[in-house]
Amino acid sequence: MADIPETIKKCAAMLKATQSDTEKFAALFMVTKLVKSKDCNASAKKHLFEAIGFEFLKKLLSGKNLPNDCPPLVYKSVALSILTCFCQEEELATHKDMLEAIPTLVEIVEQADDDDCDDNLIVVSEAYSCLKSIASFEPGQNILIGSGAIAKMSQIYAAQSFQTDEALQLIVLLVNKFGTAAWSDDPKPFHALIQRISLDMETDHSDRKYDLCKILSAILKTCKREIIYNSLEGEIWPESLLKGCGDILKSKIGPKQREPTLHLIAITLRVLGIQWAFMNDEKQFYLLILQMAAIEVRMQMDEKKLETTFRNAELIQNCFVILQKCIEYLATDQLDLEAKEKQTTYTALKGAFNQVLSVLNRVSNDKIKDTTNPKEKNFIRVSVGILSSWLAQETTAMRPAIYKLLPFMFKVANDSFEEFKEWRSTAGAKNFEPPTDILRVMLPALCHLVVEDEARKLIFSTKQDQVLLQHIEYYFTIAHYKRPPIPRAERLKRMNEPDPTPSPEQLAEMQDARLAIISMCNILMNLTVLEPKLSEDDPMFANLFKFVVESLPELKDTPENLVLHGNLAVLGLLLLKQQAKRVKQNDFSICRYIQATIRFLWDAYNVDESNDPTALVVVIAYKKHWNELSELWFLGMQTMCGVLPAVPWISEFAIESGWAEGIVHILKKVKIGTLPANVKSAYEDFLSELVEVNTTVPAVLKKADALRVCRNHRMMELGKKLFGD
């Protein structure tokens, strides 16, 4: 107690010596002066708190069983004044007695009324101060969230009682701490709160409007997106937000107004999607936010010191979110733009991304490129990600500068991929926001870049091809969901237990993994075809081929996997053609792969699912995805024709499986003159190649009535090979 001033010790002794509530209350007036003095440190405050005794303070707060000398409001005000000072110290703010006061403090602010006397307003204000101090520490946060404080503060704000902004600040403090866990699965309270704040933001034309933008951003960021998005019907707050943000952006505003508005727009787009920008059935708001975000990026990244740019990282990243959503929508070709609008949009985007490219070039040559600061590292990654999104749409822009930067982009992307893998493998990591795999983000851009000679040279010189192999292997483990291993001791009793159903989060993760693999197949197909010498000799391609032939047969035969199945099958065929000299006839994994590939090629067409039994049609399962599968199927048939002479024994599978015979049987049913030319060529080339490489094929085809098929569909080349001139 050496560090406690003598005056505090005397006051504490006097408090302990009091004989009645009246005496103790009188002594409190000295306490209110002492706790506000500069000499009253944390130890001194704790000493005084214990001397007063919390039971007495609680009695003052309740206003019950007290002397009639003063109105209850005075007792309450004095108690709150003292508690406010004590709450500023963590040890006292987290004290068991202080935490017990939370319900009483919440009750005080719930009873606030504009029509009451000024003294009551002071009491309410001090109660809010106490709550904010207590809510600054984890024990208080836990009790507030457990006692439904968010719902109560929402009701206070909706009722527009006194000091409602204080209630909002408490809500923001709690949602920032608990994230989505702050909200129940019932969306009504969330919608009601956001509706009230949105209407206020829309109609308030003072500077408070921008504070409400910040509050809306903080709350929207933590919502349970799926629940909120799926319960929007009948809600008008999205329209209020649109109008409020539109009014701000059309006004003459400075940085202090732009920043919270752009942040709110970015968060809203994340929650509601780009369709929110078209709620009024016009494109003006969409074009406005695109222009504003592009201009802001140029201003914030234009020839400034890197330190200045990084200092404004949060604002720039919000603009990136807006640009990302706008670019994705542009790519769908649903937007009807006039020539002038197209030119203005393109100019704005090009200006912004030239600036992003310039900053990344400077970063790549600066010591900051190796930063370990999480915020700086994240900003670099996000910048690489948004530039990649632009390159996926603008397939010819800025090539010399991009080639120069590409090795650095690969390094950033690869680091993020390793971090993403580590996050998924770490127990309990799901409690934290996952790091973005920037290599995954780069894939659509790489699909375009890989057809260019310079880009492919860089991919091989930086060994990025090997990373792509690791990438596809890793994402296959996500897409191909398997039952978690069962401990040996439990295997017998759980033998007949059905496989667990993946959660909605796992299903979404699996779908994203499929899309990633499909993009990687596209990239790797181009590498295989455009670098034939390397794909024959480089060990990476041998390892890639091994991955495909082992993985494809394991893939579950489900509708969700059909496009993935087709991509892996055709990639395997392209690799098989190049790797033919290494393939062994008795390799069981290749046999299984060929069977799975034949299944994909065989199942695409039939006559059974047609209304006309003489018409060849794409089967229903394939038709849903035919935009993605059509080119794959024709490439697969063409590549199979190239594989057969290189690996003749594969023809046995076409015969033994019944595929070759099946093609003839189907074509025999097809009405003369209705067979599409490209399908006819694909089948004729394949059957002709089979005849060339396998002497048993002609007899099989003739028995199936190939003569009629050749005559009906004028398959002259096949007819010559089977029956001569």
C-alpha positions in Angstrom: 0.0 0.0 0.0 3.0 2.2 -0.2 1.9 3.7 -3.5 -1.5 4.8 -2.1 -1.6 8.5 -1.1 -2.3 9.4 2.5 -5.5 11.3 1.6 -6.9 8.2 -0.1 -6.0 6.0 3.0 -7.7 8.5 5.3 -10.8 8.6 3.1 -11.0 4.8 2.9 -10.6 4.6 6.7 -13.4 7.1 7.1 -15.7 5.1 4.8 -15.1 2.0 6.7 -15.8 3.7 10.0 -19.2 5.1 9.0 -22.1 3.9 11.0 -25.0 4.6 8.7 -25.9 5.0 5.0 -26.3 8.7 5.5 -22.8 9.0 6.8 -21.4 6.8 4.0 -23.3 8.8 1.4 -21.9 12.1 2.8 -18.4 10.6 2.6 -18.9 9.8 -1.1 -18.8 13.4 -2.1 -15.2 13.5 -0.9 -14.6 10.2 -2.9 -15.9 11.8 -6.1 -13.3 14.5 -5.8 -10.4 12.2 -4.9 -11.0 9.6 -7.7 -10.7 12.4 -10.3 -7.5 13.8 -8.9 -4.2 13.0 -10.7 -2.8 11.3 -7.5 -5.5 8.6 -7.6 -3.8 5.7 -9.3 -5.2 2.2 -10.0 -4.2 0.9 -6.6 -5.8 3.8 -4.9 -9.1 3.4 -6.8 -9.2 -0.3 -5.9 -8.6 0.6 -2.2 -11.5 3.1 -2.3 -13.8 0.7 -4.2 -13.3 -2.0 -1.5 -13.8 0.6 1.3 -17.1 1.8 -0.1 -18.3 -1.8 -0.7 -20.3 -2.6 -3.8 -23.4 -3.6 -2.0 -23.8 0.1 -0.9 -23.3 1.3 -4.5 -25.8 -1.2 -5.7 -28.3 0.1 -3.1 -27.8 3.7 -4.4 -28.3 2.5 -8.0 -31.6 0.8 -7.1 -32.9 3.8 -5.2 -34.5 1.4 -2.6 -34.3 1.5 1.3 -32.4 4.8 1.3 -32.7 7.9 3.5 -35.3 10.5 2.3 -32.8 13.4 2.5 -32.3 13.4 -1.3 -34.2 12.4 -4.3 -33.4 8.8 -5.6 -31.9 10.4 -8.7 -29.2 12.1 -6.7 -28.1 8.9 -5.1 -28.1 7.2 -8.4 -26.1 10.0 -10.0 -23.4 10.0 -7.3 -23.1 6.2 -7.5 -22.7 6.3 -11.3 -20.2 9.2 -11.1 -18.0 7.1 -8.9 -18.5 3.9 -10.9 -17.5 5.8 -14.1 -14.2 6.6 -12.6 -13.6 3.1 -11.2 -14.5 1.5 -14.6 -11.6 3.1 -16.3 -9.2 0.7 -14.5 -9.2 -2.9 -16.0 -8.9 -4.6 -12.6 -12.1 -2.8 -11.4 -14.0 -2.9 -14.8 -13.6 -6.7 -14.7 -14.3 -7.1 -11.0 -17.0 -9.6 -10.1 -19.1 -6.9 -8.4 -18.8 -4.5 -11.3 -20.0 -7.2 -13.7 -23.0 -7.9 -11.5 -24.0 -4.2 -12.1 -24.4 -4.7 -15.8 -28.1 -5.5 -15.8 -28.8 -2.5 -13.6 -26.9 -0.2 -15.9 -28.7 -1.6 -19.0 -32.0 -1.0 -17.2 -31.1 2.6 -16.6 -30.4 3.3 -20.2 -33.5 1.4 -21.3 -35.6 3.8 -19.2 -34.1 6.9 -20.8 -36.7 9.4 -21.9 -36.4 12.7 -23.7 -39.2 14.2 -21.6 -37.5 13.6 -18.2 -35.6 16.2 -16.3 -32.0 17.1 -17.2 -30.7 15.2 -14.1 -32.0 11.9 -15.5 -30.1 12.7 -18.8 -26.9 12.9 -16.8 -27.6 9.6 -15.1 -28.2 7.9 -18.5 -25.1 9.4 -19.9 -23.0 8.1 -17.0 -24.6 4.7 -17.2 -23.5 4.6 -20.9 -20.0 5.6 -19.9 -19.9 2.8 -17.4 -21.2 0.3 -19.9 -18.6 1.4 -22.5 -15.8 1.0 -20.1 -16.9 -2.4 -18.9 -17.5 -3.5 -22.5 -13.8 -2.6 -23.3 -12.8 -5.8 -21.6 -13.6 -9.4 -22.4 -15.5 -10.4 -19.2 -17.9 -7.5 -19.6 -18.3 -8.2 -23.3 -19.2 -11.8 -22.6 -21.8 -10.9 -20.0 -23.3 -8.2 -22.3 -23.6 -10.5 -25.3 -25.0 -13.3 -23.1 -27.7 -11.0 -21.6 -29.0 -9.9 -25.0 -27.5 -6.4 -24.9 -27.4 -6.1 -28.7 -31.1 -6.7 -29.0 -31.8 -4.3 -26.1 -29.6 -1.6 -27.6 -31.2 -2.1 -30.9 -34.6 -1.5 -29.3 -33.3 1.7 -27.7 -32.1 3.0 -31.0 -35.3 2.0 -32.8 -37.3 3.9 -30.2 -35.1 6.9 -30.8 -34.5 7.5 -27.0 -32.0 9.8 -25.5 -28.3 9.2 -26.5 -29.1 6.5 -29.1 -25.7 6.9 -30.7 -24.2 5.7 -27.5 -26.4 2.5 -27.9 -25.1 2.1 -31.4 -21.5 2.5 -30.3 -22.0 -0.4 -27.8 -23.5 -2.5 -30.5 -20.5 -1.8 -32.8 -18.1 -2.6 -29.9 -19.7 -6.0 -29.4 -20.1 -7.0 -33.0 -16.4 -6.1 -33.7 -15.5 -8.4 -30.8 -17.9 -11.4 -31.6 -18.3 -11.1 -35.4 -21.1 -13.2 -36.8 -21.5 -14.9 -33.4 -23.1 -11.7 -32.1 -26.2 -12.4 -34.1 -28.8 -15.2 -33.8 -30.2 -17.2 -36.7 -33.3 -15.1 -36.6 -32.7 -12.3 -39.1 -35.6 -10.0 -37.9 -33.7 -8.1 -35.2 -30.8 -7.5 -37.6 -33.1 -6.2 -40.4 -35.0 -4.0 -38.0 -31.8 -2.4 -36.7 -30.2 -1.9 -40.1 -33.6 -0.5 -41.4 -33.6 2.1 -38.7 -30.0 3.2 -39.2 -30.3 3.2 -43.0 -33.4 5.4 -42.9 -31.5 7.8 -40.6 -28.5 7.8 -42.9 -30.6 8.4 -46.0 -32.5 11.4 -44.4 -29.8 13.0 -42.2 -27.9 15.7 -44.1 -25.6 16.7 -41.3 -22.1 15.3 -40.7 -23.7 12.6 -38.5 -24.6 10.9 -41.9 -20.9 9.8 -42.2 -20.8 8.5 -38.7 -23.8 6.4 -39.5 -22.0 5.1 -42.6 -19.2 3.9 -40.4 -21.6 2.2 -38.0 -23.5 0.5 -40.8 -20.2 -0.8 -42.2 -19.2 -2.2 -38.9 -22.6 -4.0 -38.4 -23.0 -5.2 -42.0 -19.5 -6.7 -42.0 -20.5 -9.1 -39.1 -23.8 -10.3 -40.4 -24.6 -13.9 -41.1 -24.6 -13.3 -44.9 -26.5 -16.3 -46.1 -29.3 -15.8 -43.6 -29.6 -12.1 -44.3 -29.3 -12.5 -48.0 -32.0 -15.2 -48.1 -34.4 -13.1 -46.0 -34.3 -9.8 -47.9 -37.8 -10.1 -49.4 -39.9 -7.2 -48.2 -37.0 -5.4 -46.6 -36.5 -1.8 -47.8 -33.1 -1.0 -46.2 -31.1 -2.0 -49.3 -32.9 0.7 -51.2 -32.4 3.2 -48.4 -28.6 2.5 -48.5 -28.6 2.9 -52.2 -30.3 6.2 -52.1 -28.2 7.5 -49.1 -24.9 6.5 -50.8 -26.0 7.8 -54.1 -26.8 11.2 -52.6 -23.4 11.4 -51.0 -21.5 10.5 -54.1 -23.4 13.1 -56.2 -22.6 15.8 -53.7 -19.5 17.9 -53.4 -17.6 16.0 -50.8 -14.0 15.7 -49.5 -11.9 12.8 -48.3 -13.6 12.6 -44.9 -16.9 12.0 -46.6 -15.7 9.8 -49.4 -13.9 7.3 -47.3 -16.7 6.1 -45.0 -19.1 6.0 -48.0 -16.8 3.9 -50.2 -16.3 1.6 -47.2 -20.0 1.2 -46.8 -20.5 0.5 -50.5 -17.8 -2.1 -50.5 -19.3 -3.9 -47.5 -22.8 -3.8 -48.9 -21.6 -5.3 -52.3 -20.0 -8.1 -50.3 -23.3 -8.8 -48.5 -25.8 -8.1 -51.2 -23.8 -8.7 -54.4 -23.5 -6.4 -57.5 -27.3 -6.6 -58.1 -27.7 -4.2 -55.3 -26.2 -1.5 -57.5 -29.1 -2.0 -60.0 -32.0 -1.9 -57.5 -33.5 1.1 -59.2 -33.3 -0.7 -62.6 -30.7 1.8 -63.9 -27.0 1.6 -64.5 -26.1 5.1 -63.3 -25.3 4.0 -59.7 -23.1 1.2 -61.0 -21.2 3.5 -63.3 -20.9 6.1 -60.5 -19.3 3.7 -58.0 -17.0 2.2 -60.6 -15.8 5.7 -61.6 -15.4 6.9 -57.9 -13.5 3.8 -56.9 -11.2 4.0 -60.0 -10.5 7.7 -59.4 -9.8 7.1 -55.7 -7.3 4.3 -56.5 -5.5 6.6 -58.9 -5.4 9.4 -56.4 -4.3 7.3 -53.5 -1.6 5.4 -55.5 -0.4 8.2 -57.8 3.3 8.8 -57.4 3.1 9.0 -53.6 5.7 7.6 -51.3 5.0 3.9 -50.6 4.6 4.7 -46.9 1.8 7.1 -47.8 0.1 4.5 -50.0 0.3 1.8 -47.4 -1.1 4.2 -44.8 -4.2 4.5 -46.9 -4.4 0.8 -47.5 -7.9 0.2 -46.0 -9.5 2.9 -48.3 -7.7 1.5 -51.4 -8.8 -2.1 -50.5 -12.4 -1.0 -50.2 -12.1 0.5 -53.7 -10.6 -2.8 -54.9 -13.7 -4.6 -53.6 -15.9 -2.3 -55.6 -13.8 -2.6 -58.8 -13.7 -6.4 -58.4 -17.5 -6.6 -58.3 -17.9 -4.2 -61.2 -15.3 -6.0 -63.4 -16.9 -9.4 -62.7 -20.3 -8.0 -63.8 -18.7 -6.4 -66.9 -17.4 -9.9 -67.8 -21.0 -11.3 -67.9 -21.9 -9.0 -70.9 -25.2 -8.2 -69.3 -24.6 -4.5 -69.2 -25.8 -2.4 -72.1 -23.4 0.5 -72.4 -23.4 3.2 -75.0 -20.1 3.8 -76.9 -19.3 6.9 -74.8 -20.0 5.0 -71.5 -17.8 2.1 -72.7 -14.9 4.4 -73.4 -15.3 6.3 -70.1 -15.4 3.0 -68.2 -12.4 1.5 -69.9 -10.4 4.7 -69.5 -11.2 4.8 -65.7 -10.3 1.2 -65.2 -7.1 1.4 -67.3 -6.0 4.4 -65.4 -6.6 2.8 -62.0 -4.8 -0.5 -62.9 -1.9 1.3 -64.5 -1.4 2.9 -61.1 -1.7 -0.4 -59.3 0.9 -1.9 -61.6 3.2 1.1 -61.0 2.9 0.7 -57.2 3.6 -3.1 -57.4 6.6 -2.5 -59.5 8.0 -0.1 -56.9 7.1 -2.5 -54.2 9.0 -5.3 -56.0 12.1 -3.2 -56.0 11.8 -2.0 -52.4 12.7 -3.6 -49.1 9.0 -3.5 -48.2 8.4 -6.5 -50.5 9.7 -8.7 -47.7 7.6 -7.1 -45.0 6.3 -9.3 -42.2 3.8 -6.6 -41.1 0.4 -8.4 -41.6 -1.4 -5.3 -42.9 1.4 -4.4 -45.4 1.6 -8.0 -46.6 -2.1 -8.2 -47.0 -2.2 -5.0 -49.0 0.5 -6.3 -51.4 -1.4 -9.5 -51.9 -4.8 -7.8 -52.4 -3.1 -5.5 -55.0 -1.7 -8.6 -56.9 -5.2 -10.1 -56.7 -7.1 -7.1 -58.1 -4.5 -6.7 -60.9 -5.0 -10.4 -61.8 -8.8 -9.9 -61.9 -8.3 -7.0 -64.4 -5.9 -9.1 -66.5 -8.5 -11.9 -66.7 -10.8 -9.5 -68.5 -8.4 -7.2 -70.3 -6.4 -9.9 -72.0 -4.0 -7.8 -74.0 -3.3 -4.8 -71.7 0.1 -3.7 -70.3 2.0 -6.8 -71.5 5.7 -5.7 -71.2 5.1 -4.3 -67.7 3.2 -7.4 -66.7 6.0 -9.7 -67.9 8.4 -7.7 -65.9 6.3 -8.0 -62.8 5.1 -11.6 -63.2 7.9 -13.3 -61.1 7.1 -11.0 -58.2 3.4 -11.7 -58.6 4.2 -15.5 -58.5 6.2 -15.1 -55.3 3.4 -13.2 -53.6 0.8 -15.7 -54.8 2.9 -18.7 -53.8 3.5 -17.3 -50.3 -0.2 -16.8 -49.8 -0.9 -20.4 -51.0 1.5 -21.8 -48.4 -0.2 -19.7 -45.7 -3.6 -20.8 -46.9 -2.5 -24.5 -46.6 -1.1 -23.9 -43.1 -4.4 -22.2 -42.0 -6.5 -25.2 -43.2 -4.2 -27.7 -41.4 -3.9 -25.8 -38.1 -6.3 -27.1 -35.4 -8.7 -24.3 -34.4 -7.7 -22.1 -37.3 -11.4 -21.8 -38.3 -11.8 -19.3 -35.5 -9.8 -16.9 -37.7 -10.4 -15.3 -41.0 -8.8 -17.5 -43.7 -6.0 -15.9 -45.7 -6.8 -15.5 -49.4 -5.0 -17.8 -51.7 -3.9 -15.2 -54.3 -2.6 -18.0 -56.6 -6.2 -19.2 -56.8 -7.3 -15.6 -57.7 -4.6 -15.5 -60.4 -5.8 -18.6 -62.3 -8.3 -16.9 -64.7 -5.6 -14.4 -65.7 -3.1 -17.2 -66.2 -5.5 -19.0 -68.5 -5.0 -16.1 -70.9 -1.3 -15.4 -70.2 -0.2 -19.0 -70.7 -0.9 -18.9 -74.4 1.8 -16.2 -74.8 5.4 -17.3 -75.4 6.9 -14.8 -73.0 4.6 -15.7 -70.1 5.3 -19.5 -70.6 9.1 -18.8 -70.5 8.6 -17.0 -67.2 6.4 -19.9 -65.8 9.1 -22.4 -66.5 12.1 -20.2 -65.5 10.5 -19.5 -62.1 9.4 -23.1 -61.7 5.8 -21.9 -61.4 4.7 -25.0 -63.3 5.8 -27.1 -60.3 3.7 -24.9 -58.0 0.7 -25.3 -60.2 1.1 -29.1 -59.9 1.1 -28.7 -56.1 -1.9 -26.4 -56.4 -4.0 -28.8 -58.4 -3.1 -31.7 -56.1 -4.0 -29.7 -53.0 -7.3 -28.5 -54.3 -8.2 -32.0 -55.4 -8.0 -33.1 -51.7 -10.7 -30.4 -51.0 -13.0 -31.2 -54.0 -12.8 -34.9 -53.5 -14.3 -35.0 -50.0 -13.5 -38.2 -48.1 -14.7 -39.5 -44.8 -12.3 -38.5 -42.0 -10.1 -41.5 -40.9 -11.7 -43.6 -38.1 -9.5 -44.5 -35.2 -8.5 -48.2 -35.3 -10.2 -49.0 -32.0 -13.6 -47.8 -33.4 -13.5 -49.2 -36.9 -15.4 -52.4 -36.2 -18.4 -50.7 -34.4 -18.5 -47.9 -37.0 -18.1 -50.2 -40.0 -21.7 -49.8 -41.3 -21.9 -46.1 -40.3 -22.9 -43.9 -43.3 -20.5 -41.3 -44.6 -21.0 -37.9 -42.9 -22.7 -35.3 -45.0 -20.5 -32.3 -45.8 -21.6 -29.1 -44.1 -22.9 -26.1 -46.2 -19.4 -24.5 -45.6 -17.7 -27.7 -46.9 -19.9 -27.9 -49.9 -19.1 -24.3 -50.8 -15.4 -25.0 -50.3 -15.7 -28.1 -52.5 -17.4 -26.1 -55.3 -14.7 -23.5 -55.2 -12.0 -26.2 -55.3 -13.7 -27.7 -58.4 -13.6 -24.3 -60.2 -10.0 -23.9 -59.2 -9.0 -27.3 -60.6 -11.0 -26.6 -63.9 -9.0 -23.4 -64.3 -5.7 -25.2 -63.6 -6.6 -27.9 -66.1 -7.1 -25.2 -68.7 -3.7 -23.7 -67.9 -2.0 -27.1 -67.9 -3.6 -28.3 -71.1 -2.2 -25.2 -72.8 1.3 -25.8 -71.4 1.1 -29.4 -72.6 0.0 -28.5 -76.1 2.2 -25.4 -76.6 5.3 -26.9 -75.1 5.4 -30.4 -76.7 9.1 -31.0 -76.1 8.9 -30.1 -72.5 5.7 -32.1 -71.9 7.5 -35.2 -73.3 10.7 -34.9 -71.2 10.1 -32.6 -68.2 9.6 -34.6 -64.9 6.8 -32.1 -63.9 4.6 -33.4 -66.7 5.3 -37.0 -65.8 4.2 -36.2 -62.2 1.2 -34.3 -63.5 0.2 -37.4 -65.6 0.6 -39.6 -62.6 -1.7 -37.3 -60.6 -4.4 -37.3 -63.3 -4.4 -41.1 -63.9 -4.6 -41.8 -60.1 -7.1 -39.1 -59.3 -9.7 -39.4 -62.1 -10.9 -42.9 -61.2 -11.3 -41.9 -57.6 -13.6 -39.0 -58.4 -17.2 -39.6 -57.3 -19.7 -40.0 -60.2 -21.9 -37.1 -59.2 -23.5 -34.3 -61.3 -21.4 -31.7 -59.4 -18.2 -33.5 -60.6 -19.1 -33.9 -64.3 -17.3 -30.8 -65.6 -14.3 -31.6 -63.4 -14.3 -35.2 -64.6 -14.3 -34.0 -68.3 -11.4 -31.6 -67.7 -9.2 -34.2 -65.9 -10.0 -36.8 -68.6 -9.0 -34.6 -71.5 -5.9 -33.2 -69.7 -4.9 -36.9 -69.1 -5.4 -37.7 -72.9 -3.2 -34.7 -73.9 -0.5 -35.9 -71.5 -0.8 -39.5 -72.5 -0.2 -38.6 -76.1 3.1 -36.8 -75.1 4.1 -39.4 -72.5 3.3 -42.4 -74.7 6.8 -43.8 -74.8 6.8 -44.1 -71.0 3.4 -45.9 -70.7 3.4 -49.6 -69.8 0.6 -51.8 -71.0 0.1 -53.5 -67.7 -0.1 -50.3 -65.7 -3.3 -50.8 -63.7 -3.7 -47.0 -62.9 -3.7 -46.1 -66.6 -6.2 -48.8 -67.4 -8.6 -47.4 -64.7 -8.0 -43.9 -66.1 -8.8 -44.9 -69.7 -12.0 -46.6 -68.5 -13.1 -43.4 -66.7 -12.2 -41.3 -69.8 -14.2 -43.6 -72.1 -17.1 -43.2 -69.8 -17.0 -39.4 -70.2 -16.7 -39.5 -74.0 -19.3 -42.3 -74.4 -22.0 -40.8 -72.2 -22.3 -37.4 -73.9 -24.7 -38.3 -76.7 -27.7 -40.7 -77.1 -31.1 -41.0 -78.7 -32.9 -42.4 -75.6 -33.4 -38.9 -74.1 -34.8 -37.4 -77.3 -38.5 -36.8 -78.0 -37.7 -38.0 -81.5 -36.2 -41.6 -81.3 -34.3 -40.9 -84.6 -32.5 -37.7 -83.3 -29.1 -37.7 -81.6 -29.0 -35.4 -78.6 -26.7 -34.3 -75.8 -27.8 -36.2 -72.7 -29.6 -34.1 -70.0 -26.8 -34.4 -67.5 -24.3 -33.0 -70.0 -26.7 -30.4 -71.5 -26.8 -28.4 -68.2 -23.1 -27.8 -68.6 -22.7 -28.1 -72.4 -21.2 -24.6 -72.7 -18.3 -25.9 -70.6 -18.2 -29.4 -71.9 -18.8 -29.1 -75.7 -15.2 -28.0 -76.6 -13.8 -30.5 -74.1 -15.7 -33.4 -75.7 -14.6 -32.6 -79.2 -11.0 -32.1 -78.0 -11.2 -35.4 -76.1 -12.4 -37.3 -79.2 -9.7 -35.6 -81.4 -7.0 -36.3 -78.8 -8.1 -39.9 -78.5 -7.5 -40.3 -82.3 -3.9 -39.0 -81.7 -3.4 -41.4 -78.7 -4.5 -44.6 -80.5 -1.5 -44.9 -82.9 0.9 -43.9 -80.1 -0.6 -46.4 -77.6 -2.3 -49.0 -79.8 -3.3 -51.3 -76.9 -5.8 -48.7 -75.6 -8.0 -49.7 -78.6 -8.7 -52.9 -76.6 -10.7 -50.9 -74.1 -12.8 -49.4 -76.8 -13.7 -52.9 -78.0 -14.1 -54.7 -74.7 -16.2 -51.9 -73.1 -18.6 -52.0 -76.1 -18.0 -48.3 -76.9 -17.1 -48.7 -80.6 -20.0 -51.1 -81.2 -22.3 -48.7 -79.2 -21.4 -45.8 -81.4 -22.5 -47.8 -84.5 -25.7 -48.9 -82.8 -26.6 -45.3 -81.9 -25.8 -43.9 -85.3 -27.9 -46.6 -86.9 -31.0 -45.1 -85.3 -30.2 -41.6 -86.3 -32.3 -40.2 -89.2 -30.4 -39.6 -92.4 -29.4 -36.0 -92.8 -29.8 -35.0 -89.1 -26.4 -35.9 -87.8 -24.5 -32.7 -87.0 -21.3 -32.4 -89.2 -18.9 -31.9 -86.2 -20.3 -34.9 -84.3 -20.2 -37.1 -87.5 -16.5 -36.1 -88.0 -15.6 -36.9 -84.4 -17.1 -40.4 -84.5 -15.9 -41.2 -88.0 -12.3 -40.1 -87.3 -12.3 -42.1 -84.1 -13.7 -45.3 -85.6 -11.4 -45.0 -88.6 -8.4 -44.7 -86.3 -9.6 -47.8 -84.4 -9.7 -49.7 -87.6 -6.2 -48.6 -88.4 -4.6 -49.7 -85.1 -6.5 -52.9 -84.3 -7.2 -55.7 -86.7 -10.1 -57.1 -84.7 -12.1 -53.9 -85.0 -13.5 -54.2 -88.6 -15.3 -57.5 -87.8 -16.9 -56.0 -84.7 -18.1 -52.9 -86.6 -19.3 -54.9 -89.6 -21.3 -57.2 -87.2 -22.9 -54.1 -85.7 -24.1 -53.0 -89.2 -21.4 -50.4 -89.9 -22.2 -50.6 -93.6 -25.7 -49.0 -93.1 -24.2 -46.3 -90.9 -21.5 -45.4 -93.5 -24.2 -45.2 -96.2 -26.8 -43.3 -94.1 -24.4 -40.7 -92.9 -22.0 -40.7 -95.9 -19.0 -41.7 -93.8 -16.8 -42.2 -96.9 -13.4 -42.5 -95.1 -14.7 -45.1 -92.6 -16.4 -47.0 -95.4 -13.2 -47.2 -97.4 -11.3 -48.6 -94.4 -13.9 -51.2 -93.7 -15.2 -52.2 -97.1 -12.7 -50.8 -99.7 -13.6 -48.6 -102.6 
